[in-house]
């Protein structure tokens, strides 16, 4: 009887702790003005445009501890783990969250934000570019059209704040 009771308690405890607690999908939220994600973002007054950031990165290869103001054009629909920003010359400006420490809601798409972090020019492998295209739910034709590595400016955001 003690063995049965012990096994019953052990089984119940195992089931209680074995539940899948991994959160699926991006976090909820409406991404309203003032909402912030990740670390606190420094003063809006020193924010630069994506155009100025591109110049800085092309000149120095990297820009550290920089604050950028831009409009979000796309958010990862799977987890909210990356986003893209609008640029003046329609280049891909890709943003990932530093240390995968925070995610953003898909409602951030179309909103103006300031981001703080580090930017550098990266070359994406074909496989990585296809992976991000799949995450973005691109068509199979668009994914298949990726046949060469792609250069892009990659921004590693430590914090993001929605602004007007």
C-alpha positions as CSV (number, residue, x, y, z in Angstrom):
1,X,0.0,0.0,0.0
2,X,2.8,2.4,0.8
3,X,4.4,1.6,-2.6
4,X,1.2,2.4,-4.4
5,X,0.7,5.6,-2.5
6,X,4.4,6.6,-3.1
7,X,4.0,5.9,-6.8
8,X,0.8,7.9,-7.0
9,X,2.4,10.9,-5.3
10,X,5.5,10.6,-7.5
11,X,3.4,10.3,-10.7
12,X,1.3,13.4,-9.7
13,X,4.5,15.4,-8.9
14,X,6.1,14.4,-12.2
15,X,3.1,15.4,-14.2
16,X,2.8,18.7,-12.4
17,X,6.4,19.6,-13.2
18,X,6.5,18.2,-16.7
19,X,4.0,20.6,-18.1
20,X,5.3,22.5,-21.1
21,X,5.7,26.1,-19.8
22,X,7.4,27.3,-23.0
23,X,5.4,30.3,-24.3
24,X,4.5,30.1,-27.9
25,X,4.0,33.1,-30.1
26,X,5.0,36.8,-29.6
27,X,4.0,38.5,-26.4
28,X,0.6,40.1,-26.3
29,X,0.3,43.9,-26.4
30,X,-0.8,46.8,-28.5
31,X,2.6,48.6,-28.7
32,X,1.2,51.9,-27.5
33,X,3.3,55.1,-27.3
34,X,5.4,54.8,-24.1
35,X,5.5,51.0,-24.1
36,X,9.1,49.7,-23.7
37,X,10.7,46.3,-24.2
38,X,14.1,45.2,-22.8
39,X,16.4,47.6,-21.1
40,X,15.6,51.3,-20.6
41,X,16.3,53.4,-23.7
42,X,18.4,56.6,-23.4
43,X,17.1,60.0,-24.2
44,X,15.1,60.4,-27.4
45,X,17.0,63.7,-28.2
46,X,20.1,61.9,-29.2
47,X,18.4,59.4,-31.6
48,X,19.8,59.3,-35.1
49,X,18.1,58.2,-38.3
50,X,18.7,54.9,-40.0
51,X,20.4,56.8,-42.8
52,X,22.9,58.3,-40.4
53,X,23.4,54.9,-38.7
54,X,24.1,53.3,-42.1
55,X,26.8,56.0,-42.8
56,X,28.3,55.4,-39.4
57,X,28.5,51.6,-39.8
58,X,29.8,51.8,-43.4
59,X,32.6,54.2,-42.2
60,X,33.6,52.4,-39.0
61,X,32.3,48.9,-39.5
62,X,30.3,49.1,-36.3
63,X,28.4,51.6,-34.1
64,X,28.1,50.9,-30.4
65,X,25.8,52.3,-27.8
66,X,23.7,54.1,-30.4
67,X,20.1,55.2,-30.3
68,X,18.1,55.1,-33.5
69,X,14.6,56.3,-34.4
70,X,12.7,54.5,-37.1
71,X,9.5,52.9,-38.2
72,X,9.0,49.1,-37.8
73,X,8.1,47.4,-41.0
74,X,8.0,43.7,-39.9
75,X,8.0,41.7,-36.7
76,X,8.7,38.0,-36.4
77,X,5.3,36.4,-36.3
78,X,6.6,33.3,-34.5
79,X,8.0,34.7,-31.3
80,X,8.6,38.5,-31.8
81,X,12.3,37.8,-31.6
82,X,13.3,40.1,-34.5
83,X,12.0,43.0,-36.5
84,X,13.0,45.1,-39.5
85,X,13.1,48.9,-39.8
86,X,12.2,51.2,-42.7
87,X,15.2,52.8,-44.3
88,X,15.5,55.7,-46.8
89,X,17.1,53.5,-49.5
90,X,15.0,50.4,-48.9
91,X,18.0,48.3,-47.6
92,X,17.3,45.6,-45.1
93,X,17.8,46.8,-41.6
94,X,17.4,43.9,-39.3
95,X,17.0,44.0,-35.5
96,X,17.5,41.2,-33.1
97,X,17.1,41.4,-29.3
98,X,20.4,41.3,-27.3
99,X,21.0,37.9,-25.7
100,X,17.5,36.8,-26.8
101,X,16.5,38.5,-23.5
102,X,13.1,40.0,-24.7
103,X,10.5,39.8,-27.4
104,X,8.1,42.3,-28.9
105,X,4.4,42.0,-29.9
106,X,3.5,41.9,-33.6
107,X,1.5,45.1,-32.9
108,X,4.8,46.9,-33.1
109,X,4.6,46.7,-36.9
110,X,4.0,50.2,-38.4
111,X,4.9,52.0,-35.1
112,X,7.7,54.5,-34.6
113,X,10.3,53.4,-32.1
114,X,13.6,54.3,-30.7
115,X,16.1,51.5,-30.2
116,X,19.4,51.4,-28.3
117,X,22.1,49.0,-29.0
118,X,25.0,48.1,-31.4
119,X,24.9,47.9,-35.2
120,X,27.4,46.3,-37.6
121,X,27.4,45.0,-41.1
122,X,26.9,41.3,-41.4
123,X,26.7,38.8,-44.2
124,X,23.9,36.3,-44.0
125,X,24.4,32.8,-45.3
126,X,21.8,31.6,-47.8
127,X,20.5,29.2,-45.1
128,X,20.1,32.0,-42.5
129,X,18.4,34.3,-45.1
130,X,16.0,31.5,-46.0
131,X,15.3,30.9,-42.3
132,X,14.3,34.5,-41.7
133,X,12.2,34.5,-44.9
134,X,10.4,31.4,-43.6
135,X,9.8,33.1,-40.2
136,X,8.4,36.1,-42.1
137,X,6.0,33.8,-43.9
138,X,7.3,34.7,-47.3
139,X,6.1,32.7,-50.3
140,X,8.0,29.6,-51.4
141,X,9.0,31.4,-54.6
142,X,10.5,34.3,-52.5
143,X,12.4,31.8,-50.4
144,X,13.6,29.9,-53.4
145,X,14.9,33.1,-55.0
146,X,17.5,33.5,-52.2
147,X,20.5,31.9,-53.8
148,X,23.4,34.1,-52.6
149,X,24.6,35.4,-49.2
150,X,23.1,38.8,-48.3
151,X,24.8,41.8,-46.7
152,X,22.8,43.8,-44.2
153,X,23.2,46.0,-41.2
154,X,22.3,44.0,-38.1
155,X,21.2,45.9,-35.0
156,X,21.4,44.2,-31.7
157,X,18.9,46.0,-29.5
158,X,19.2,46.2,-25.7
159,X,16.0,48.2,-25.5
160,X,13.1,49.4,-27.6
161,X,10.5,52.1,-26.8
162,X,7.4,53.1,-28.8
163,X,7.3,56.8,-29.7
164,X,5.0,59.1,-31.6
